[in-house]
C-alpha cells in the first residue's frame, strides 16, 4: 500500500516538472530575443557592481513581466578602463552583433566616442555612470544618462562652503575630460558665493606616488586648506592616502569629495579608508525602503558568489541606476516592438572600406528612443524619467566619513538648499545665511569637531612678500634705504611700517612676512601706486603696505583692509593777517542792520518813557524842543548809564530796567569784539574758493604720483597749472614763490600729508573747503584673501589703543607742539541774528507798558469821552491830547507843589465856563450847552491873569495853564457846539 502511495507521489512530481518544462519551451518559442550590448570596465568595482545589478534587473523584470513578448539578451564586453577598448567593443557590438542598445560605458571619456558611434548607427547609448556635463552638452538624441549629471552637485558643494564661511577652495581633479568638464560649473558656483579659487590642482590619471606627493607639497605651501577632490575612486584614494602620509589630514584641513568618489568609497579595500577619516562627501540621496533593503540583501549574496575576492563591496546608487536603466530599456524595447530589429547595410563596397564606413543603421533606433523618453516608473533610485536625455536633479545627501562607515549630516535640495532633516525647510536658503550651518555635527580631519578656518599661513612655506613703495619725500610715512651693492633695500621703516607691524602683533595667529621694495636695481621707484597694487593682482606680491589710498579703481583688482588713517582730500592755502588799519574800524564790530536796529530802539525807548512820564514828571515837561531833547538825551545816555532824569512811573521804570539790560549786553559785546579787532591777529586764508583758482588760471600743487591729479583735472584745471612736489620742503618753497613767480596759490593733498605739513610750518598755512571724500590709507591684499577680515579686526584693535598714538607721536609729530590755527575763529562783525531775542524782549516790554498806560488814561478820562460822544472823532482826539498835555494833579509827584501853591500870595480865582452851572466843582449840565448857542470861547482864570481861547487851548501870555483840583474840575468845558 505504501509502495503505491510513494509511486503516485513520484509520478505527480514528474508530471509537474514536465508541465513546467513544457511551459518554458512554449514561452521561449513565443518570445523574441533582442540583443543588447553591455560595455563596462569589468575589473573595477563600479563595473562589477553595475553588471551584477543589470543581471538582477533582467531576472526581476521578466519574473514580474512574464507575459512580455521580448527578452533582452546581454552581450557583455570589457572596456578594460581604456577609451580605445571601449570604442572597439561598441563598434563590434553595433556592426557584428547588431545590438539594439548599449548599456554603458562606465567612464565619460569612453562614452564620448561611443555616443558618436550611436549617432551613426542610431543605436541608443544608456550610461549609468558617465556623468560628465560635457556629454549632455553634445545634445545627442541617442544618448541617455540614467544618472545625475555631475554638474548638479556643484550647488550642494558651494552651499557647504558658504555655510561654514570659507572664502577659498582649491579643486583637485584628474587630468582628463571627465575631470575638466566639471571645473567650470564648480568655479562658477563658488564665485556666486564670493569664494575664490586661487589655484587648480591637476593630477594626471597615470600619476605616480611621487608626482602626487610633489603636487600636495605645493598645496601645503599655499594658504588654502579647503580641497575639493573630483576624480576616479582609485586615483582619489591614492591622493588621500598620500595626503595623510605628509600631514595634510591633520587639524585645520578640509576635504570634500564629489559624488563619483562618495558613491564608491566603501567598495575599496580597508587600508585606504584610514586616510579618509573626516572627509565630507556629497552623493545623490535614495530614500530607504523595504524594497531596497530586500534587494540589497539579495544583491550582496549574489555578488559575493560571483566575486568572492571582493570583501568590502557595498551597493551604491551606481548599482541602483544600473538596475533602473536596465528596467527602462526592457520596458522601452517591449513597447517599441520587434518588427524592425534589422540593420540597414551601407551601399558602399565592403572591400577596402573601414569598419566605420560599413557600419549599419538600426531601423528600430528612432522608435526605441521615443519609448525611452516616455518611460516613467518608480525605480529603486526613485522616480525614473528621462528629461532631455537625463535624469532630473534631485536631493543630495551630505555624509561624513567616520571609521569604516559614513554618518549623515544633512541634505541639499534645489528648493530649500541645506537642511538638517529632509522633511524640514530652510527658510533662509534664498539669503544664503552663513551665521549657523544647517548641518549636523561633523568630525573633521585630525579627529576634531572644531570647524576649520579653511586657510592658514603655511609655517613650512614661504613668507608673505609685502610690497612697499619707494618715496622721495614724506619719508616719515615710509623710508626705504637702498643698498646699491646688494641691489636691495637695506632698511625699510616709517609710520606705515610700524602700524603694519603692530597689526600683525594683534593677529590671532603668527604670520611670517618680509618687506620687498617696489624698486628698480638702482633704488628708484618701479612705478606708480597703481602699478604697485597691480603686482598683487598678478601674484608678484602677497600684500602692499604703505601710504596707499583706498580708491575705487584699485579696489577692482585688490581687496583693502580697513583704513588706518583719517580720510579725505583737502585744499591747503597760506594764511595772512587781515587786521583793519582805517579810521572807521570802530564801526566793524556791529553789522549795519544791528546799528540801524539799535538806533531805532533808542528813539523808540525815549518816546515810550516820555509818554509814561510826561504828565507826572517835571523833567519831561516844558517846551516841545526841550521835551524832545530830554527824551533823546535820556534814551541815548543809557548807553553809558549816564542818565540823570528821575523816572517816577512804575511802568517807565520797568521799561528802563529791561532796556538797560539790553544796552548792557550790546555794549559788552561791542567792546569785546572791538578789542579783538584791534589786538588779535585776523588770520584769513588767501584763497577760499577753488573755482576762483580755475578762473584766474593760477597754479596748484599736488604730490608726485598722487591720484589727486585726476581730481584736479576733473575740476577743469589745465596740465600747465599743476605743479608737482615730493616733500614738505618743496611744497613750502612753491608757496613762497607764489603763483605769479612759478609757484602755487594752493595745493590739494590727502589729510595725513597735510597734517604732517602743518606740523612743520605752524601758523603759516591752513585747510579750506572743498574736502573730497576718500577712504584713507589701507593695506592691499589679493581679491578674496582670507587675511583681510582678520587684518581689519586687528587694525581696529590697534587704532583704538594707545599704540596708534605712540606711533603718530614718534613719526608725524616728532615731539613738536604746534598750536592749532583756525581762521574760522577770527573776529567778525556781530549781526542782528545774535541779538534779535533781546530786542524782542525790549520791544514787548515797551509796547506792553504803553498799552497799559493808554488804557489807564482813557479810563480816567472816560467822562470826557461821554460828554462829547456826539462830536467828531478828530475833535475828541484833540480834546484827549490837550488833557494829556496837562499835569496829573492826582499824581503823588504834584501833591507837595499843590499845597505850596494854595498858601501862596497869588490868589486863585476860579475856573468857569460861560453858561456853566453855578457849582463850579461839578460839570455843567447838558442844558447849559443848549442855552449858549453863541458863546464858544473857553475862559480860564489863573493866578497871573485871565486867558481866553476860541476853540483852542493855547494859553496867552507867558503863564502856564492852571491845574485843576480834581479830575472833574480839570475837564475842559465847551461853551458852545458852534465853537469855530
ROKOL-287558 format. One record per residue (C-alpha): x, y, z; residue in one letter. Coordinates in steps of 0.05 Angstrom, whole numbers, padded with zeros to 5 digits, always signed. Last residue first. Layout:
<recs>
XYZA;...
</recs>
This chain:
<recs>
-00309+03552+00307X;-00348+03538+00370X;-00417+03523+00346X;-00424+03468+00397X;-00419+03521+00450X;-00381+03537+00513X;-00343+03472+00517X;-00317+03453+00584X;-00248+03428+00595X;-00244+03377+00650X;-00199+03394+00707X;-00256+03404+00754X;-00276+03331+00745X;-00206+03306+00754X;-00197+03347+00816X;-00161+03409+00840X;-00148+03435+00770X;-00083+03458+00741X;-00072+03527+00714X;-00043+03537+00646X;+00026+03566+00648X;+00037+03639+00645X;+00075+03672+00589X;+00019+03706+00555X;-00037+03671+00520X;-00054+03599+00533X;-00067+03552+00473X;-00130+03514+00489X;-00161+03523+00422X;-00236+03534+00405X;-00234+03606+00417X;-00187+03618+00475X;-00188+03661+00536X;-00136+03674+00587X;-00145+03712+00651X;-00090+03736+00696X;-00030+03712+00736X;-00066+03666+00785X;-00108+03635+00731X;-00178+03643+00707X;-00191+03608+00642X;-00249+03623+00595X;-00264+03578+00536X;-00298+03610+00477X;-00359+03588+00440X;-00415+03631+00463X;-00469+03640+00412X;-00512+03579+00425X;-00510+03584+00499X;-00576+03556+00523X;-00564+03488+00491X;-00498+03477+00523X;-00523+03496+00593X;-00579+03446+00586X;-00529+03389+00586X;-00509+03405+00657X;-00441+03433+00670X;-00391+03390+00706X;-00387+03399+00780X;-00338+03437+00822X;-00360+03502+00790X;-00428+03498+00822X;-00463+03555+00790X;-00471+03512+00728X;-00437+03536+00667X;-00464+03589+00619X;-00396+03618+00608X;-00346+03569+00634X;-00311+03573+00699X;-00246+03568+00734X;-00239+03603+00797X;-00200+03656+00829X;-00131+03634+00850X;-00100+03686+00891X;-00025+03695+00889X;+00002+03704+00959X;+00020+03630+00964X;-00014+03581+01011X;-00051+03541+00958X;+00010+03538+00913X;+00052+03504+00967X;-00001+03452+00979X;-00004+03436+00905X;+00072+03432+00900X;+00072+03376+00951X;+00015+03339+00917X;+00048+03343+00848X;+00092+03279+00850X;+00037+03240+00884X;-00003+03240+00820X;-00075+03266+00825X;-00052+03332+00797X;-00037+03299+00730X;-00006+03357+00693X;-00036+03377+00627X;-00012+03354+00558X;-00055+03291+00564X;-00117+03336+00571X;-00098+03370+00506X;-00088+03303+00472X;-00157+03280+00497X;-00190+03342+00469X;-00154+03336+00403X;-00173+03263+00397X;-00246+03281+00413X;-00244+03332+00357X;-00216+03282+00308X;-00270+03232+00326X;-00325+03282+00311X;-00373+03305+00366X;-00433+03265+00390X;-00395+03229+00445X;-00371+03294+00474X;-00394+03286+00546X;-00381+03210+00545X;-00310+03220+00520X;-00297+03270+00575X;-00327+03223+00627X;-00279+03167+00603X;-00219+03209+00622X;-00193+03162+00676X;-00207+03100+00633X;-00172+03132+00575X;-00110+03142+00618X;-00110+03071+00645X;-00118+03040+00576X;-00062+03083+00549X;-00016+03065+00607X;-00027+02991+00597X;-00015+02995+00522X;+00049+03034+00531X;+00075+02986+00585X;+00061+02926+00539X;+00093+02960+00480X;+00156+02975+00520X;+00161+02904+00549X;+00149+02871+00481X;+00200+02916+00447X;+00253+02903+00500X;+00241+02827+00497X;+00242+02826+00421X;+00304+02868+00420X;+00339+02818+00465X;+00317+02760+00421X;+00341+02795+00359X;+00411+02797+00388X;+00453+02746+00351X;+00414+02749+00286X;+00424+02824+00285X;+00496+02815+00267X;+00563+02818+00303X;+00620+02835+00257X;+00677+02785+00252X;+00734+02764+00297X;+00777+02707+00272X;+00756+02639+00299X;+00747+02609+00229X;+00819+02621+00215X;+00836+02560+00258X;+00908+02555+00279X;+00922+02497+00326X;+00985+02506+00366X;+01044+02463+00344X;+01078+02420+00396X;+01136+02385+00364X;+01155+02319+00397X;+01169+02285+00330X;+01097+02298+00308X;+01088+02251+00250X;+01135+02194+00265X;+01140+02187+00341X;+01075+02220+00361X;+01037+02180+00308X;+01067+02114+00331X;+01051+02129+00404X;+00980+02149+00386X;+00970+02083+00350X;+00996+02043+00408X;+00950+02076+00457X;+00893+02031+00434X;+00832+02041+00390X;+00873+02045+00326X;+00909+01980+00344X;+00848+01938+00360X;+00811+01965+00299X;+00871+01947+00255X;+00870+01876+00283X;+00797+01868+00263X;+00815+01892+00193X;+00874+01844+00190X;+00829+01786+00209X;+00778+01803+00154X;+00830+01816+00101X;+00872+01754+00113X;+00821+01709+00080X;+00843+01738+00012X;+00784+01744-00035X;+00820+01790-00083X;+00893+01795-00065X;+00912+01841-00007X;+00921+01917-00001X;+00935+01953+00065X;+00897+02018+00073X;+00907+02093+00074X;+00844+02137+00075X;+00775+02122+00048X;+00768+02184+00006X;+00718+02241+00008X;+00737+02308-00023X;+00740+02368+00022X;+00726+02435-00011X;+00738+02475+00031X;+00796+02505+00069X;+00859+02480+00102X;+00910+02524+00137X;+00980+02550+00127X;+01031+02593+00163X;+01014+02582+00236X;+01059+02523+00246X;+01101+02500+00187X;+01125+02430+00206X;+01060+02408+00240X;+01021+02436+00181X;+01059+02391+00133X;+01048+02328+00174X;+00973+02341+00179X;+00971+02358+00105X;+01003+02291+00088X;+00953+02253+00131X;+00896+02295+00102X;+00908+02279+00030X;+00932+02334-00016X;+00908+02392-00057X;+00953+02453-00061X;+00941+02528-00064X;+00969+02592-00094X;+01028+02559-00128X;+01098+02577-00151X;+01126+02598-00217X;+01132+02671-00199X;+01060+02693-00207X;+01034+02633-00169X;+01074+02649-00107X;+01147+02636-00095X;+01137+02621-00021X;+01081+02572-00035X;+01126+02532-00081X;+01181+02532-00029X;+01134+02506+00024X;+01113+02449-00022X;+01186+02432-00036X;+01201+02429+00038X;+01140+02385+00051X;+01167+02334+00001X;+01157+02310-00070X;+01124+02368-00106X;+01090+02372-00173X;+01058+02436-00201X;+00992+02431-00239X;+00971+02494-00276X;+01005+02471-00341X;+00960+02409-00341X;+00897+02451-00343X;+00848+02452-00285X;+00777+02435-00304X;+00755+02407-00236X;+00762+02336-00264X;+00834+02351-00279X;+00843+02368-00206X;+00810+02304-00182X;+00851+02261-00230X;+00915+02293-00205X;+00894+02276-00134X;+00913+02203-00151X;+00982+02221-00126X;+01045+02203-00164X;+01082+02267-00142X;+01042+02305-00091X;+00999+02361-00118X;+01007+02436-00125X;+00960+02489-00154X;+00974+02542-00206X;+00930+02602-00221X;+00885+02604-00282X;+00844+02662-00253X;+00780+02623-00267X;+00808+02557-00242X;+00836+02589-00180X;+00769+02622-00167X;+00736+02554-00171X;+00779+02531-00113X;+00744+02581-00067X;+00773+02607-00003X;+00843+02631-00022X;+00889+02675+00019X;+00863+02643+00083X;+00848+02692+00140X;+00883+02706+00205X;+00858+02768+00240X;+00913+02775+00292X;+00883+02798+00358X;+00891+02870+00384X;+00846+02918+00346X;+00793+02870+00321X;+00792+02832+00386X;+00782+02895+00427X;+00726+02916+00380X;+00692+02849+00390X;+00696+02853+00466X;+00673+02925+00469X;+00614+02913+00423X;+00593+02851+00462X;+00596+02890+00527X;+00558+02948+00498X;+00503+02906+00469X;+00494+02863+00532X;+00490+02925+00576X;+00443+02960+00528X;+00395+02902+00531X;+00397+02902+00607X;+00387+02977+00608X;+00326+02968+00564X;+00293+02919+00612X;+00305+02966+00671X;+00282+03026+00632X;+00216+02994+00612X;+00201+02972+00683X;+00218+03041+00710X;+00172+03072+00658X;+00115+03027+00682X;+00129+03045+00754X;+00126+03119+00737X;+00175+03164+00775X;+00236+03163+00729X;+00288+03213+00752X;+00330+03246+00700X;+00405+03237+00709X;+00421+03189+00651X;+00495+03170+00649X;+00488+03094+00641X;+00537+03094+00581X;+00485+03071+00531X;+00431+03096+00579X;+00451+03166+00557X;+00419+03152+00490X;+00349+03145+00519X;+00352+03203+00569X;+00383+03251+00519X;+00332+03232+00466X;+00274+03244+00513X;+00304+03308+00542X;+00317+03336+00473X;+00246+03322+00451X;+00218+03353+00515X;+00260+03415+00509X;+00242+03425+00436X;+00169+03417+00454X;+00171+03470+00510X;+00166+03444+00581X;+00153+03375+00611X;+00194+03312+00616X;+00235+03333+00676X;+00171+03357+00711X;+00147+03285+00716X;+00074+03266+00724X;+00040+03282+00658X;+00101+03269+00613X;+00129+03207+00647X;+00096+03148+00610X;+00094+03182+00543X;+00165+03208+00550X;+00190+03138+00570X;+00157+03108+00508X;+00188+03161+00462X;+00257+03151+00491X;+00250+03075+00483X;+00231+03084+00410X;+00289+03131+00395X;+00340+03083+00426X;+00304+03025+00391X;+00313+03057+00324X;+00387+03068+00337X;+00397+02995+00357X;+00361+02970+00296X;+00403+03014+00250X;+00468+02992+00281X;+00447+02918+00280X;+00428+02923+00207X;+00495+02956+00192X;+00535+02900+00223X;+00569+02911+00290X;+00642+02904+00310X;+00661+02940+00245X;+00640+03011+00263X;+00702+03024+00307X;+00746+03006+00246X;+00726+03071+00214X;+00795+03104+00218X;+00830+03050+00177X;+00880+02994+00194X;+00838+02931+00192X;+00873+02865+00212X;+00874+02813+00156X;+00936+02776+00179X;+00951+02723+00127X;+00941+02648+00116X;+00973+02604+00062X;+00930+02551+00028X;+00917+02476+00036X;+00859+02444-00002X;+00831+02380+00027X;+00830+02306+00008X;+00794+02259+00057X;+00804+02201+00104X;+00835+02192+00172X;+00887+02137+00176X;+00886+02061+00188X;+00836+02044+00133X;+00800+01976+00139X;+00832+01922+00097X;+00834+01931+00022X;+00817+01878-00030X;+00854+01881-00097X;+00837+01887-00171X;+00773+01928-00173X;+00792+01960-00107X;+00846+01999-00144X;+00796+02035-00188X;+00752+02055-00129X;+00804+02086-00084X;+00836+02064-00019X;+00899+02106-00012X;+00966+02071-00008X;+01013+02104+00043X;+01049+02038+00051X;+01039+01963+00056X;+01021+01921-00004X;+01003+01847+00001X;+01021+01778-00026X;+01065+01807-00080X;+01080+01780-00150X;+01011+01749-00156X;+00988+01790-00216X;+00934+01823-00173X;+00986+01840-00120X;+01031+01869-00174X;+00972+01912-00196X;+00974+01946-00128X;+01044+01970-00144X;+01027+01994-00214X;+00970+02035-00185X;+01018+02065-00135X;+01062+02086-00193X;+01123+02051-00220X;+01189+02018-00204X;+01211+02071-00155X;+01285+02084-00155X;+01336+02041-00119X;+01384+02030-00176X;+01360+01959-00190X;+01289+01983-00196X;+01242+01990-00137X;+01180+01962-00105X;+01216+01947-00040X;+01203+01878-00010X;+01182+01872+00062X;+01180+01802+00093X;+01125+01761+00124X;+01111+01705+00173X;+01041+01710+00201X;+01031+01681+00270X;+00960+01672+00294X;+00906+01713+00327X;+00933+01776+00295X;+00949+01834+00343X;+01024+01830+00330X;+01010+01834+00256X;+00973+01900+00268X;+01031+01929+00306X;+01078+01910+00249X;+01031+01943+00200X;+01028+02007+00240X;+01103+02009+00247X;+01112+02000+00172X;+01062+02055+00156X;+01096+02105+00202X;+01165+02091+00176X;+01217+02038+00164X;+01250+01997+00109X;+01324+01982+00115X;+01380+01959+00069X;+01333+01951+00010X;+01362+01912-00048X;+01415+01920-00100X;+01468+01886-00057X;+01518+01940-00078X;+01469+01997-00085X;+01439+01985-00016X;+01375+02026-00013X;+01345+02059+00048X;+01269+02058+00042X;+01231+02109+00084X;+01156+02106+00090X;+01107+02152+00125X;+01160+02198+00155X;+01194+02195+00088X;+01147+02250+00063X;+01193+02257+00003X;+01228+02212-00046X;+01185+02150-00036X;+01196+02076-00054X;+01132+02036-00048X;+01126+01974-00005X;+01109+01903-00028X;+01098+01851+00026X;+01120+01781+00005X;+01088+01732+00053X;+01139+01683+00077X;+01150+01617+00041X;+01123+01551+00066X;+01135+01509+00127X;+01092+01551+00172X;+01037+01559+00120X;+00991+01617+00139X;+00923+01586+00148X;+00861+01571+00107X;+00794+01535+00112X;+00781+01563+00181X;+00769+01493+00207X;+00705+01478+00246X;+00723+01449+00313X;+00696+01378+00319X;+00765+01348+00318X;+00792+01280+00297X;+00850+01310+00258X;+00807+01314+00196X;+00737+01339+00214X;+00684+01304+00255X;+00619+01337+00234X;+00560+01357+00277X;+00494+01363+00238X;+00483+01412+00182X;+00444+01477+00173X;+00506+01519+00185X;+00492+01580+00230X;+00511+01651+00211X;+00523+01634+00139X;+00455+01657+00112X;+00446+01641+00040X;+00390+01693+00032X;+00348+01646-00010X;+00361+01588+00036X;+00336+01628+00096X;+00272+01589+00102X;+00309+01524+00106X;+00256+01471+00105X;+00247+01407+00145X;+00227+01338+00120X;+00297+01324+00095X;+00328+01338+00162X;+00388+01383+00173X;+00374+01426+00112X;+00419+01458+00061X;+00385+01488+00000X;+00310+01494+00005X;+00283+01484-00066X;+00341+01451-00102X;+00351+01404-00042X;+00413+01394-00001X;+00416+01345+00057X;+00448+01337+00125X;+00499+01304+00169X;+00492+01230+00150X;+00548+01190+00181X;+00593+01145+00139X;+00625+01079+00153X;+00692+01046+00167X;+00711+01098+00219X;+00677+01164+00206X;+00668+01191+00136X;+00618+01249+00138X;+00558+01250+00093X;+00518+01303+00057X;+00459+01275+00016X;+00437+01306-00048X;+00364+01312-00068X;+00343+01311-00140X;+00366+01339-00206X;+00330+01309-00265X;+00351+01246-00301X;+00380+01254-00370X;+00361+01252-00444X;+00322+01316-00449X;+00281+01295-00389X;+00286+01220-00376X;+00242+01192-00322X;+00256+01147-00262X;+00225+01168-00196X;+00269+01139-00142X;+00334+01101-00143X;+00299+01033-00136X;+00252+01052-00192X;+00183+01083-00193X;+00164+01085-00267X;+00164+01130-00328X;+00184+01114-00399X;+00168+01169-00449X;+00240+01184-00470X;+00257+01111-00474X;+00197+01098-00519X;+00217+01154-00567X;+00290+01129-00565X;+00265+01060-00587X;+00224+01085-00646X;+00284+01122-00675X;+00331+01062-00663X;+00288+01005-00692X;+00316+01012-00763X;+00387+01006-00738X;+00439+01034-00785X;+00498+00991-00808X;+00571+01006-00800X;+00609+00993-00865X;+00642+01061-00865X;+00660+01056-00792X;+00692+00988-00802X;+00736+01015-00857X;+00724+01002-00931X;+00776+00968-00975X;+00726+00916-00999X;+00660+00926-00965X;+00630+00964-01023X;+00589+01023-01002X;+00514+01014-01002X;+00511+01015-00926X;+00474+00958-00892X;+00408+00973-00859X;+00403+00939-00792X;+00344+00895-00773X;+00302+00896-00709X;+00244+00929-00745X;+00182+00889-00727X;+00202+00872-00656X;+00161+00921-00616X;+00177+00990-00590X;+00136+00978-00526X;+00176+00916-00507X;+00241+00951-00524X;+00221+01010-00479X;+00204+00966-00420X;+00268+00927-00424X;+00308+00992-00431X;+00274+01023-00370X;+00288+00961-00327X;+00360+00961-00349X;+00367+01034-00331X;+00334+01021-00263X;+00385+00967-00245X;+00444+01007-00270X;+00419+01068-00231X;+00413+01024-00169X;+00484+00999-00179X;+00510+01070-00184X;+00470+01087-00122X;+00517+01044-00083X;+00516+00971-00060X;+00575+00958-00017X;+00635+00913-00032X;+00681+00904+00027X;+00702+00832+00014X;+00712+00829-00061X;+00751+00765-00072X;+00688+00721-00074X;+00662+00758-00135X;+00604+00719-00166X;+00581+00687-00100X;+00594+00750-00061X;+00555+00790-00112X;+00495+00743-00108X;+00491+00746-00032X;+00503+00821-00031X;+00450+00832-00085X;+00397+00792-00048X;+00407+00831+00016X;+00409+00897-00021X;+00345+00880-00059X;+00308+00865+00006X;+00332+00931+00037X;+00315+00969-00027X;+00243+00943-00027X;+00234+00956+00047X;+00250+01029+00035X;+00305+01079+00049X;+00303+01142+00008X;+00359+01149-00043X;+00401+01211-00039X;+00452+01231-00091X;+00521+01239-00063X;+00564+01292-00030X;+00623+01275+00015X;+00658+01304+00075X;+00726+01274+00096X;+00738+01267+00170X;+00773+01200+00164X;+00793+01185+00092X;+00864+01161+00104X;+00841+01103+00146X;+00796+01081+00089X;+00856+01069+00044X;+00873+01003+00081X;+00803+00973+00081X;+00799+00960+00007X;+00752+00999-00036X;+00676+00990-00041X;+00660+01040+00014X;+00690+01097-00028X;+00643+01084-00087X;+00586+01134-00083X;+00628+01187-00048X;+00681+01183-00101X;+00636+01199-00160X;+00594+01246-00119X;+00648+01297-00104X;+00693+01290-00044X;+00705+01348+00004X;+00769+01353+00045X;+00780+01407+00098X;+00846+01418+00134X;+00856+01453+00201X;+00871+01391+00242X;+00911+01338+00205X;+00897+01302+00140X;+00950+01341+00104X;+01007+01311+00144X;+01052+01280+00091X;+01024+01210+00098X;+00952+01232+00105X;+00957+01269+00039X;+00989+01207+00007X;+00929+01165+00027X;+00881+01218+00003X;+00915+01221-00064X;+00916+01145-00071X;+00842+01140-00054X;+00827+01192-00107X;+00863+01154-00161X;+00823+01090-00149X;+00759+01127-00136X;+00762+01166-00200X;+00768+01241-00195X;+00739+01304-00164X;+00770+01324-00097X;+00750+01392-00068X;+00805+01419-00023X;+00799+01471+00033X;+00864+01489+00068X;+00883+01550+00026X;+00944+01588+00049X;+00992+01557+00000X;+01057+01520+00016X;+01018+01456+00032X;+00989+01457-00039X;+01059+01451-00068X;+01072+01392-00022X;+01009+01360-00050X;+01033+01368-00121X;+01100+01336-00105X;+01067+01280-00067X;+01023+01262-00127X;+01083+01262-00173X;+01120+01216-00124X;+01060+01170-00119X;+01059+01163-00194X;+01009+01198-00239X;+00973+01157-00292X;+00908+01197-00290X;+00948+01261-00285X;+00932+01304-00226X;+00911+01377-00237X;+00908+01426-00178X;+00871+01490-00196X;+00893+01550-00156X;+00865+01613-00123X;+00792+01592-00129X;+00756+01648-00092X;+00690+01642-00054X;+00643+01701-00066X;+00580+01657-00062X;+00568+01662-00137X;+00643+01652-00148X;+00638+01583-00118X;+00582+01562-00165X;+00621+01589-00225X;+00683+01552-00203X;+00645+01486-00197X;+00610+01492-00264X;+00675+01509-00300X;+00711+01452-00263X;+00662+01396-00281X;+00685+01385-00352X;+00758+01382-00332X;+00752+01319-00291X;+00714+01277-00342X;+00755+01305-00400X;+00820+01284-00369X;+00871+01310-00320X;+00840+01285-00256X;+00816+01337-00207X;+00838+01375-00144X;+00795+01437-00134X;+00825+01490-00088X;+00776+01529-00045X;+00777+01599-00015X;+00727+01641+00024X;+00701+01592+00076X;+00642+01617+00116X;+00619+01549+00141X;+00552+01551+00105X;+00584+01581+00044X;+00629+01522+00030X;+00572+01473+00044X;+00526+01512-00004X;+00581+01511-00057X;+00583+01435-00053X;+00507+01429-00059X;+00506+01476-00118X;+00562+01437-00151X;+00523+01372-00147X;+00481+01382-00209X;+00542+01389-00254X;+00557+01315-00242X;+00496+01296-00282X;+00451+01251-00242X;+00444+01182-00271X;+00410+01144-00327X;+00444+01189-00378X;+00412+01174-00446X;+00450+01185-00511X;+00414+01173-00578X;+00385+01243-00584X;+00456+01273-00578X;+00455+01340-00545X;+00532+01343-00541X;+00523+01385-00479X;+00498+01324-00443X;+00565+01291-00453X;+00604+01352-00429X;+00567+01352-00363X;+00606+01288-00345X;+00562+01236-00311X;+00586+01172-00345X;+00560+01125-00291X;+00491+01099-00311X;+00501+01102-00386X;+00448+01086-00439X;+00471+01090-00511X;+00415+01085-00562X;+00434+01055-00630X;+00422+01101-00689X;+00484+01073-00726X;+00519+01140-00735X;+00491+01172-00671X;+00510+01111-00631X;+00581+01114-00657X;+00585+01187-00635X;+00560+01166-00566X;+00614+01112-00563X;+00667+01166-00573X;+00646+01208-00513X;+00625+01148-00471X;+00696+01125-00461X;+00716+01193-00435X;+00655+01195-00390X;+00671+01130-00356X;+00629+01067-00348X;+00605+01051-00419X;+00550+01034-00414X;+00486+00998-00432X;+00484+00991-00508X;+00421+00987-00550X;+00391+00947-00608X;+00452+00903-00616X;+00476+00887-00686X;+00525+00833-00664X;+00576+00847-00718X;+00569+00921-00731X;+00538+00950-00669X;+00570+00903-00618X;+00638+00906-00652X;+00636+00982-00654X;+00618+00985-00580X;+00676+00939-00562X;+00725+00978-00605X;+00702+01044-00574X;+00710+01016-00503X;+00778+00987-00520X;+00800+01054-00549X;+00778+01091-00486X;+00811+01044-00438X;+00789+01022-00369X;+00789+00949-00394X;+00728+00961-00439X;+00702+00891-00424X;+00645+00869-00468X;+00579+00837-00449X;+00526+00815-00499X;+00462+00813-00458X;+00399+00780-00487X;+00337+00821-00473X;+00272+00781-00478X;+00211+00806-00516X;+00140+00781-00517X;+00123+00805-00447X;+00076+00757-00408X;+00129+00741-00358X;+00131+00812-00333X;+00144+00803-00258X;+00196+00749-00268X;+00218+00783-00331X;+00237+00845-00293X;+00269+00811-00233X;+00316+00770-00277X;+00332+00828-00322X;+00346+00874-00262X;+00389+00820-00228X;+00433+00816-00290X;+00440+00892-00294X;+00455+00896-00219X;+00511+00845-00225X;+00539+00883-00284X;+00538+00951-00248X;+00571+00925-00185X;+00627+00892-00225X;+00638+00954-00268X;+00637+01002-00209X;+00685+00959-00170X;+00734+00957-00229X;+00756+00894-00266X;+00695+00892-00311X;+00705+00961-00340X;+00638+00961-00375X;+00606+00956-00444X;+00539+00919-00445X;+00505+00906-00511X;+00432+00888-00522X;+00406+00834-00569X;+00331+00824-00570X;+00304+00754-00563X;+00232+00746-00586X;+00182+00707-00545X;+00132+00652-00564X;+00184+00596-00571X;+00212+00612-00504X;+00143+00612-00473X;+00127+00544-00504X;+00193+00515-00480X;+00183+00544-00411X;+00112+00517-00408X;+00135+00448-00429X;+00189+00450-00376X;+00138+00468-00323X;+00088+00414-00347X;+00142+00361-00346X;+00164+00381-00277X;+00093+00377-00252X;+00084+00307-00284X;+00148+00283-00252X;+00123+00308-00185X;+00056+00271-00194X;+00091+00207-00215X;+00134+00209-00153X;+00073+00219-00109X;+00038+00160-00140X;+00098+00115-00132X;+00102+00132-00059X;+00028+00117-00049X;+00033+00051-00087X;+00092+00030-00046X;+00057+00047+00018X;+00000+00000+00000X;
</recs>
